[in-house]
Amino acid sequence: MKKYIGLDKSHEGITILSLKRPSAANALSTPLLKEMQETLKDLAYDASCRVLIICGEGEKVFCAGADLKERAEMNHTEVRKTVSLIKETINQLDNIPKPVIAAMNGSALGGGLELALACDFRITSSSGKYGLPETSLAIIPGGGGTQRLPLLIGKAKAKELIFTARKINGKEAVDLGIAEYVENSENVLNKALELAAEITRNGPVAVSAAKTAINGGVDTGLSAGLVMEEKCYEATISTEDRLEGLKAFKEKRTPIYTGK
């Protein structure tokens, strides 16, 4: 039984991973990060998990980022190790072969937003605040924010947000391209479940292959990206799901995909 990470598998094909430190604004403490790494490792191989949703317990904060109270007690070496642990965990999330939705039912700042940036989709709360304010603490984003944010919104706008340590609201995050949807806080998870349900109707091997092709090819140039796409397409040809899709189309019925 994990203390800081919760799992809900009551929705078919969908796993909800919750950060369970509401009294500490779901901050990324060392114990939480280690539990999250173990959980993500298991989910990567869990066929019942076709889509992963990440949310935070409580009503106001998705994740406040690094645990600054814990950080204040650390020496320089311990700080470096903790920053590395945060980066490793976020990279692990980025590389999981499942679609991941960040259901940000509240604010996400610093490492909390960096966690969300590693997801495939982000849903913000209309009452939440979002940003990478590390420069106001005389540091910089250390969990991939300086790299992932420019990929989403462009280099100049990312520099503006990071250099100024500005915090924006949920609608502004959508307008800038940081998130796909903004909802009232109480509706964020429902919107994530709605999107996840759309995805789970499709072939899980194909969805995973599409994620690999997009993530692996988007920064390599068109020629290399097309080679990546071809390899990923090849992985779907021999699957039972592909044949089921053709059969269901011919029979004018909804396909039943098994991930095989």
URDA-V112189 format. One record per backbone hydrogen bond with DSSP energy under -1.0 kcal/mol. NH is the residue of the N-H (numbers start at 1). CO is the residue of the C=O. If there is no record, write none. Layout:
# URDA-V112189
nh=<NH | NH>
co=<CO | CO>
This chain:
# URDA-V112189
nh=<6 | 8 | 14 | 15 | 16 | 17 | 18 | 19 | 20 | 24 | 25 | 26 | 27 | 28 | 29 | 33 | 34 | 35 | 36 | 37 | 38 | 39 | 40 | 41 | 42 | 43 | 44 | 45 | 46 | 49 | 50 | 51 | 52 | 53 | 54 | 55 | 57 | 62 | 63 | 64 | 68 | 71 | 72 | 73 | 74 | 79 | 80 | 81 | 82 | 83 | 84 | 85 | 86 | 87 | 88 | 89 | 90 | 91 | 92 | 93 | 94 | 95 | 96 | 98 | 101 | 102 | 103 | 104 | 104 | 105 | 107 | 108 | 109 | 110 | 112 | 114 | 115 | 116 | 117 | 119 | 120 | 121 | 123 | 124 | 126 | 128 | 130 | 131 | 136 | 137 | 138 | 139 | 147 | 148 | 149 | 152 | 153 | 154 | 158 | 159 | 160 | 161 | 162 | 163 | 164 | 166 | 168 | 173 | 174 | 175 | 176 | 178 | 179 | 180 | 181 | 183 | 187 | 191 | 192 | 193 | 194 | 195 | 196 | 197 | 198 | 199 | 200 | 202 | 207 | 208 | 209 | 210 | 211 | 212 | 213 | 214 | 215 | 216 | 217 | 218 | 220 | 225 | 226 | 227 | 228 | 229 | 230 | 231 | 232 | 233 | 234 | 235 | 236 | 239 | 240 | 243 | 244 | 245 | 246 | 247 | 248 | 249 | 250 | 251 | 253>
co=<18 | 16 | 11 | 51 | 8 | 53 | 6 | 55 | 4 | 21 | 22 | 21 | 24 | 65 | 27 | 29 | 30 | 31 | 32 | 33 | 34 | 35 | 36 | 37 | 38 | 39 | 40 | 42 | 43 | 46 | 13 | 13 | 99 | 15 | 101 | 17 | 19 | 107 | 107 | 25 | 66 | 67 | 68 | 70 | 71 | 75 | 76 | 77 | 78 | 79 | 80 | 81 | 82 | 83 | 84 | 85 | 86 | 87 | 88 | 89 | 90 | 91 | 93 | 96 | 52 | 121 | 54 | 102 | 123 | 103 | 60 | 129 | 63 | 131 | 109 | 110 | 111 | 112 | 113 | 116 | 100 | 100 | 102 | 181 | 183 | 125 | 168 | 108 | 133 | 134 | 135 | 134 | 144 | 144 | 145 | 148 | 149 | 150 | 154 | 155 | 156 | 157 | 158 | 159 | 160 | 161 | 130 | 169 | 170 | 171 | 172 | 173 | 173 | 122 | 122 | 124 | 184 | 187 | 188 | 189 | 190 | 191 | 192 | 193 | 194 | 195 | 196 | 199 | 203 | 204 | 205 | 206 | 207 | 208 | 209 | 210 | 211 | 212 | 213 | 214 | 217 | 221 | 222 | 223 | 224 | 225 | 226 | 227 | 228 | 229 | 230 | 231 | 233 | 236 | 260 | 239 | 240 | 241 | 242 | 243 | 244 | 245 | 246 | 247 | 248>
